[in-house]
Amino acid sequence: MKRTLIILGLISLIIFTLMRCDIESVPINTNNSSQPKQVIENCFKFYNEKNRQGLLSTLTRWHDRSNVVFGFENLIFIKLGSIGNDDMNMTNSYLIYGRGKVNGVKEKNVVSYKVTYVSLYSKDTPPWSSGIKNEYFTLIKESDDAPWLIDDIGQG
């Protein structure tokens, strides 16, 4: 047990050092703004707090199922590093091959961003593993008046 804590402490130290050197920090906005990047920031805030209801408020409805597991039990922390620019290639892939093919969302209501973050888990169990990650977050508006919500997260 003591050895595990020491190893986790060293991993944390290494990750924090890497974060300070390589990743620009993004401030977290806690209001309910409907801007896509703010939705991503709030997603990480709620995930780090292990707040399922808050997290679900940033995700589309299909994420709110009893069989969806977020891995909170092993999460020590997760920290957003950066959000890139809108990636049209990922947006087009989402519309042609992804959920956009079946959910009928309009192209103007889809955006995708490359997101860099770091996470630390007490036990690495797929799909949750510790380290620095780069994943694409695709957000949609179900209608022109609807808020932006995260519909898909994955590697490009």
HELIX and SHEET records of a PDB file:
HELIX    1   1 LYS A    2  ASP A   22  1                                  21    
HELIX    2   2 PRO A   36  ASN A   48  1                                  13    
HELIX    3   3 ARG A   52  LEU A   56  1                                   5    
HELIX    4   4 ARG A   61  HIS A   63  5                                   3    
HELIX    5   5 PHE A   72  ASN A   74  5                                   3    
HELIX    6   6 MET A   88  TYR A   97  1                                  10    
HELIX    7   7 GLY A  100  ASN A  103  1                                   4    
HELIX    8   8 GLU A  107  ASN A  109  5                                   3    
SHEET    1   A 4 LEU A  75  ASP A  86  0                                        
SHEET    2   A 4 VAL A 110  TYR A 121 -1                                        
SHEET    3   A 4 GLY A 131  ILE A 140 -1                                        
SHEET    4   A 4 LEU A 149  GLY A 154 -1                                        
END                                                                             
